[in-house]
Amino acid sequence: MPIQKVLIVDDSKTELMFLTELLQKQGLQVRTAENGEEAFRRLAEEKPDLILMDVVMPGQNGFQLTRSISRDPQYADVPIIMCTSKSQETDRVWGLRQGARGYITKPVDPAELKAKIAAL
């Protein structure tokens, strides 16, 4: 199934704008959320084809949110790509163990993001 609708979860307005613009230029529909609560509201409104997830956020962090989403039968089939400034190998491994299908460090390389999305 081709990716058309993307939910970006990030507490940085700058990052949300950058990623939204990047994905819209690729012809994708983008919705955003700034925290875990808002992310679940967006999921309930419309199920995306992909979620881009930041890790460092107030309240529920991206690892916890990824685990909650990937273990929910209703959303378990939605791929999640972690998109974070946490660049340690242990962070990447932990993110993938929580259910993420990909892990990209910030600043996001547009070509790398496009390749990860295409690989899904």
Buried (B, 14 or more C-beta within 10 A) or exposed (E): EEBEBBBBBBBBEEBBEBBBEBBEEBEBBBBBBBBBEBBBEBBEEEEBBBBBBBBEBEEBBBBBBBBBBBEEEEBEEBBBBBBBEBEEEEBBEBBBEBBBBBBBBBEBEBEEBEEBBEEE
